[in-house]
Amino acid sequence: MKNVMSKEPRTAPPVDYKALGWLYSGWARALSMVSALGLSGTLLVMPQVVAVDTLSLQHGPLSLAMWGMSAGFVHGVGYVPVWKVWRWTLGPMIGWPLMIWTAYTWFVL
């Protein structure tokens, strides 16, 4: 019987990024991190890109923007969720289009 109080570290095996495809390569993760940092920095420094006052704030588009930035940070640091639903929703296939849409709506429209 295994000792419950053992000091053996519980670590997961390292992630094999090559097995996950080109979306998890170094340049793709760097692109996610830089995009998420840029958008979140813009929101922090210039909140008027989202709304002039709190009465005109639209929470739906802001929630999508925050989801895209969160996915960018999760993908950018190299975290790969084990559960496939989380891997898909916090991965670049969802994060990149949301961040592109966010940048378009904040800077072009």
Protein Blocks (a to p, Z undefined) as FASTA:
>chain_A
ZZfkbcbdcddddddfklnojklgmklmmmmmmmmmmmmmmmmmmmmlmomblklpcfkl
mmmmmmmmmmmmmmmnopacfblklmmmmmmklmmmmmmmmmmmmmmZZ
